[in-house]
Amino acid sequence: MAGPLPLGDPAPADGRLPDDIRIDPDVAFGVYLHVPFCRVRCGYCDFNTYTSDELRGARQDQYAGTLLHEIALGRDVLAHAGPIRAASTVFFGGGTPTLLPAGDLGRMLEGVRGAFGIADGAEITVEANPDTVTPAVVRELAASGVTRMSIGMQSSVPHVLAALDRTHTPANVRTAVDAAREAGLDVSVDLIYGAPGETLADWEASLDDALALGSDHISAYALIIEDGTKLARQIRRGEVPAPDDDLQADMYELADAKLAAAGFDWYEVSNWSRGEKHRSRHNLAYWRGTDWWGFGPGAHSHVGGLRWWNVKHPAAYAQRLALGESPAAGRETPGPEARALERVLLESRIREGLAVDSLDAGARRAVAGLVADGLIDGASAIRGRVVLTLQGRLLADAVVRALTE
């Protein structure tokens, strides 16, 4: 399970937004639906997820109905605060959403449609572990309105999958991708690099296999060791080695070169797609700071500058909603300095970059030094945007520090 929730102000029991919140009808509205269930806990994962023996009073077969109560509450809250906007993106994340019956996911999506509407051409994504995907499941999801599937491949090398505690086999990935393709869905595959024992050759094999799947989108994330995870404990005890920063940098460079050669465009630090139309619009909404409501235990939301987050455990979440109360545990409205820092953190990592004139005088002076160091693209800086170079993507945290000190 994930770490503690953020500190913040108490959230009201009815979930109402502050009276001074102003909702811009022209800002896109996204919906995130959290499904917090997993068959097993991967050793590296610190997401808010639960295996069957951790549920303690919550039931998977009742989850869809519980989440529909929060959707109804969300409709009431937003109707009181301003205009209702149709969802331009919907994202089922987890956990493993496809552990639930496809019909339950369809009911949740229908709840979003009834409460807010779903915009024409909306992107509707379901995350899936390969060993939970069958042609029948994907066909039912597609019939309910799902347009995109994000498949957790992670690696195609058996010993790397074992190091990550993944339960699927490489063959499951091909089966899942083919099923999604046959149902007419866009397909993304997620990869992780830097697992204990993974070599550069292992990583190259996974990249080649991912490209051979013919997906529209590939995400490649460096393994990060999170406190409290099984993997962190194994590293602390000396049972497995910690990730090697230099090797991970080599792996990133290899991914960028191979994906570019195969026709994929980089558009965010860890994401590549076959052209703009296959970018993850939902995730870009986070990077661009638009509005979204996160439904489910531990989910975070952002509307009109206000942020809030739900109680974490599915039992506590269900209990709040059964009492007719909001599951929100706390909330905050970041001030101007926090917003400025956040903007640098987020917008400098996407292809469109960060507007130089949005930076303060010190940060604008830092841009010249970052161009000289090769961390920021000089041509983009001249056009008034901060866009990371390949080296800058490898050292993104250093760029953020330079622009915010």
C-alpha positions in Angstrom: 0.0 0.0 0.0 1.1 3.6 -0.6 2.5 5.9 2.0 0.5 8.4 4.0 -1.9 10.9 2.4 -0.7 14.5 2.1 -1.3 17.0 4.8 -4.0 19.6 4.1 -7.2 21.2 5.3 -10.1 19.0 6.4 -12.6 18.3 3.6 -16.3 18.9 4.4 -18.6 15.8 4.8 -20.8 16.9 1.9 -17.8 17.4 -0.5 -18.8 20.9 -1.5 -16.2 23.1 -3.0 -15.3 26.5 -1.5 -17.6 29.3 -2.6 -14.7 31.2 -4.2 -13.9 28.4 -6.7 -14.4 29.5 -10.2 -14.8 26.8 -12.8 -13.7 27.7 -16.4 -16.1 26.0 -18.8 -13.4 26.1 -21.5 -10.9 24.0 -19.4 -11.0 20.3 -20.3 -12.5 18.0 -17.7 -11.1 14.5 -17.2 -12.2 11.6 -15.1 -10.0 9.0 -13.3 -11.6 5.8 -12.0 -9.4 4.0 -9.5 -9.7 0.2 -9.2 -7.5 -0.7 -6.2 -7.4 -4.5 -6.6 -4.4 -6.7 -7.5 -3.9 -10.5 -7.4 -0.4 -10.1 -6.0 1.6 -7.1 -4.9 4.6 -6.4 -7.2 7.7 -5.8 -5.1 8.4 -2.4 -6.5 4.8 -1.0 -6.3 3.7 1.6 -3.8 0.4 2.4 -5.4 -2.8 2.4 -3.4 -3.7 -1.2 -4.2 -4.9 -4.2 -2.2 -4.8 -8.0 -2.6 -7.7 -10.1 -1.4 -6.3 -10.7 2.1 -5.8 -6.9 2.6 -9.4 -5.8 1.9 -10.6 -6.3 5.5 -14.3 -5.5 5.1 -14.4 -4.3 1.5 -15.6 -6.5 -1.4 -14.7 -6.4 -5.1 -18.1 -7.5 -6.2 -19.6 -4.4 -4.5 -17.0 -2.0 -5.7 -18.7 -0.7 -8.9 -21.9 0.2 -7.0 -19.9 2.0 -4.3 -18.0 4.1 -6.9 -21.2 5.0 -8.6 -22.3 6.7 -5.4 -19.2 8.9 -5.5 -19.9 9.7 -9.1 -23.4 10.8 -8.2 -22.0 12.9 -5.3 -19.5 14.5 -7.8 -22.3 15.5 -10.1 -24.1 17.3 -7.3 -20.9 19.0 -6.1 -19.9 20.3 -9.5 -23.5 21.3 -10.4 -23.4 23.5 -7.3 -20.0 25.0 -8.2 -20.5 25.8 -11.9 -21.3 24.4 -15.3 -21.1 20.7 -15.9 -18.5 19.7 -18.5 -18.5 16.5 -20.5 -15.5 14.3 -19.8 -13.0 14.6 -22.6 -10.9 11.7 -21.2 -11.7 8.8 -18.9 -9.0 6.6 -17.4 -9.5 3.4 -15.5 -6.3 2.9 -13.4 -5.2 0.8 -10.6 -4.4 -1.7 -9.4 -5.7 -3.9 -12.1 -9.0 -2.7 -13.5 -9.5 -5.8 -15.5 -9.7 -7.9 -12.3 -13.3 -6.6 -12.2 -15.8 -8.0 -14.7 -16.0 -6.0 -17.9 -19.6 -5.4 -17.1 -18.7 -3.6 -13.8 -16.3 -1.3 -15.7 -19.0 -0.6 -18.2 -21.4 0.3 -15.4 -18.9 2.7 -14.0 -18.4 4.3 -17.4 -22.1 4.6 -17.9 -22.3 6.3 -14.6 -19.8 8.9 -15.8 -21.8 9.3 -19.0 -25.0 9.8 -17.1 -23.5 12.3 -14.6 -21.4 14.5 -16.8 -21.7 13.3 -20.3 -18.8 12.1 -22.4 -17.5 14.4 -25.2 -17.5 13.3 -28.8 -14.2 11.7 -29.6 -13.3 11.2 -26.0 -10.3 9.0 -25.1 -11.4 6.2 -22.7 -8.5 4.1 -21.5 -8.4 0.9 -19.4 -5.2 -0.3 -17.8 -4.7 -4.0 -17.9 -2.3 -6.7 -16.8 -1.7 -9.1 -19.7 -2.9 -12.2 -17.9 -6.4 -10.6 -17.2 -7.1 -9.9 -20.9 -9.2 -12.1 -23.1 -10.9 -11.4 -26.4 -14.3 -11.6 -24.8 -13.3 -9.1 -22.1 -11.9 -6.6 -24.7 -14.9 -6.9 -26.9 -17.2 -6.1 -24.0 -15.1 -3.1 -23.0 -15.1 -1.8 -26.6 -18.9 -2.2 -26.8 -19.2 -0.1 -23.6 -17.2 2.8 -25.2 -13.6 2.1 -24.2 -11.3 3.3 -27.0 -7.8 2.5 -25.7 -6.0 -0.2 -23.6 -2.8 0.4 -21.7 -1.1 -3.0 -21.2 1.5 -3.6 -18.4 4.2 -5.4 -20.4 7.1 -4.2 -18.2 9.6 -6.6 -19.8 9.8 -9.5 -22.2 12.6 -11.2 -20.4 11.5 -13.9 -17.9 14.1 -13.3 -15.2 13.3 -9.5 -15.3 9.6 -10.2 -14.9 10.4 -12.5 -11.9 12.6 -9.7 -10.3 9.6 -7.4 -10.6 7.1 -10.0 -9.2 5.1 -9.9 -12.4 2.7 -12.8 -12.9 2.3 -12.8 -16.7 4.4 -14.4 -19.4 5.7 -12.7 -22.5 3.2 -14.7 -24.5 0.3 -13.2 -22.5 1.4 -9.7 -23.8 1.0 -10.7 -27.5 -2.4 -12.3 -26.7 -3.6 -9.2 -25.0 -2.4 -6.8 -27.7 -3.9 -8.9 -30.4 -7.2 -9.0 -28.6 -7.3 -5.3 -28.1 -6.3 -4.7 -31.8 -9.1 -7.0 -33.0 -11.6 -5.1 -30.9 -10.6 -1.9 -32.6 -8.8 -0.3 -29.6 -5.7 1.9 -29.6 -2.9 0.0 -27.7 -0.2 1.3 -25.4 2.4 -0.9 -23.7 4.2 0.0 -20.5 7.9 -0.9 -19.9 10.1 -0.6 -16.8 13.9 -0.5 -17.0 16.6 -0.9 -14.4 15.2 -4.0 -12.5 17.7 -6.0 -10.4 19.7 -8.2 -12.7 18.5 -6.5 -16.0 21.3 -5.9 -18.5 21.4 -3.5 -21.4 21.0 -6.5 -23.7 17.9 -7.6 -21.7 16.4 -4.1 -22.1 17.1 -4.0 -25.8 15.3 -7.4 -26.2 12.3 -5.9 -24.4 12.3 -2.8 -26.6 12.5 -5.0 -29.8 9.7 -7.2 -28.6 7.5 -4.1 -27.7 8.1 -2.7 -31.1 7.2 -6.0 -32.8 3.8 -5.9 -31.1 2.8 -3.0 -33.4 1.4 -0.8 -30.6 0.5 2.9 -31.0 2.2 4.1 -27.8 5.0 3.0 -25.6 5.8 4.2 -22.1 9.2 3.5 -20.6 9.7 4.2 -16.9 12.9 4.0 -14.9 12.5 1.8 -11.9 12.3 3.9 -8.7 12.8 2.4 -5.3 10.0 3.5 -3.1 10.2 3.4 0.7 8.1 0.7 2.3 8.1 -1.7 -0.7 9.4 -5.2 -0.7 12.1 -4.3 -3.2 13.3 -1.5 -0.9 13.7 -3.9 1.9 15.5 -6.4 -0.3 18.0 -3.8 -1.4 18.5 -2.6 2.2 19.3 -6.2 3.3 21.7 -6.6 0.4 19.7 -9.3 -1.3 19.5 -7.5 -4.6 21.5 -4.6 -6.0 20.1 -1.1 -6.2 19.4 0.4 -9.7 22.5 1.7 -11.4 22.0 5.3 -12.5 24.5 5.1 -15.3 23.0 1.9 -16.6 19.5 3.4 -16.5 20.8 6.5 -18.4 22.2 4.1 -21.1 18.8 2.3 -21.2 17.0 5.6 -21.6 19.2 6.6 -24.5 18.8 3.3 -26.1 15.0 3.5 -25.8 14.9 7.0 -27.3 17.1 6.0 -30.2 15.2 2.8 -31.0 11.8 4.3 -30.7 12.7 7.3 -32.8 14.1 5.0 -35.5 10.8 3.0 -35.5 8.7 6.2 -36.1 7.7 7.0 -32.5 7.7 10.7 -31.4 8.8 11.6 -27.9 6.2 13.8 -26.3 6.9 13.5 -22.5 9.9 12.4 -20.5 8.8 8.7 -20.4 6.3 8.5 -23.3 6.5 8.0 -27.1 3.7 7.6 -29.6 3.2 7.0 -33.3 2.2 10.6 -34.0 0.2 13.2 -32.1 -3.1 11.4 -32.4 -1.8 8.5 -30.3 -0.6 10.5 -27.4 -2.2 9.8 -24.0 -4.5 12.8 -23.8 -5.5 11.9 -20.2 -2.0 11.9 -18.9 -1.2 15.1 -20.9 -4.1 16.8 -19.0 -2.2 16.1 -15.8 1.0 17.6 -17.2 -0.8 20.7 -18.4 -2.7 21.2 -15.2 -6.3 21.0 -16.4 -9.2 19.8 -14.3 -10.0 16.2 -13.3 -12.0 14.3 -10.7 -10.4 11.1 -9.3 -13.0 8.6 -8.1 -12.1 5.8 -5.8 -10.0 5.1 -2.7 -6.9 7.3 -2.5 -7.7 9.1 -5.7 -6.7 12.7 -6.2 -8.7 15.4 -7.9 -8.0 18.9 -9.2 -10.8 21.4 -10.1 -10.5 25.2 -10.3 -7.2 25.2 -8.6 -8.4 23.2 -5.6 -6.9 19.7 -4.9 -8.3 17.0 -2.8 -7.7 13.3 -2.1 -9.8 10.4 -0.9 -9.4 8.1 2.1 -7.2 5.2 1.1 -8.7 2.0 2.2 -11.6 0.6 0.2 -13.5 -0.2 3.4 -13.2 3.3 4.7 -14.2 4.6 1.3 -17.3 2.5 1.1 -18.3 3.4 4.7 -18.2 7.1 4.0 -20.3 6.8 0.9 -22.8 4.4 2.6 -23.3 7.3 5.2 -24.0 9.7 2.3 -20.7 11.5 3.0 -17.8 12.5 0.7 -14.8 10.1 0.8 -12.5 13.1 0.6 -9.9 13.0 3.4 -8.3 16.5 2.9 -7.7 19.3 0.4 -5.6 22.3 -0.4 -5.3 25.3 -2.7 -1.7 25.8 -3.6 -0.4 29.4 -3.5 1.4 31.3 -6.4 4.9 30.0 -5.5 3.8 26.4 -5.3 1.9 26.8 -8.6 5.0 28.3 -10.3 7.2 25.5 -9.1 4.6 22.9 -10.2 4.4 24.5 -13.7 8.2 24.1 -14.1 8.0 20.5 -12.8 5.3 19.6 -15.3 5.5 21.6 -18.4 9.3 21.4 -18.9 8.9 17.6 -19.4 6.5 17.7 -22.3 7.3 18.3 -26.0 5.6 21.7 -26.2 7.7 22.9 -23.3 7.3 25.7 -20.9 6.8 29.4 -21.9 9.9 31.4 -21.0 7.9 34.5 -20.3 6.0 32.5 -17.5 9.3 32.3 -15.5 10.6 34.9 -13.1 13.6 36.9 -13.9 16.1 34.6 -12.2 14.7 31.5 -14.0 14.9 33.4 -17.3 18.5 34.1 -16.7 19.1 30.4 -15.9 17.7 29.4 -19.3 20.8 30.7 -21.1 23.0 28.6 -18.9 20.9 25.5 -19.4 21.1 26.1 -23.2 24.9 26.4 -22.9 25.1 23.1 -20.9 23.0 21.3 -23.5 20.1 20.6 -21.2 17.5 22.8 -23.0 17.0 23.0 -26.7 18.5 26.3 -27.9 16.2 26.8 -30.9 13.1 26.3 -28.7 14.4 28.7 -26.2 14.8 31.4 -28.9 11.2 30.7 -29.8 10.2 31.3 -26.2 9.8 27.8 -25.0 11.8 25.6 -22.6 12.0 22.1 -24.0 14.4 19.5 -22.6 17.0 17.9 -24.8 17.8 14.2 -24.5 20.4 15.1 -21.9 17.9 17.3 -20.2 15.4 14.5 -20.1 18.0 12.4 -18.4 18.7 15.2 -15.9 15.2 16.6 -15.7 15.5 17.2 -11.9 18.6 19.3 -12.4 16.8 21.4 -14.9 13.9 22.0 -12.5 16.4 22.9 -9.7 18.1 25.4 -12.0 14.8 27.1 -13.0 13.4 27.3 -9.4 16.4 28.2 -7.2 
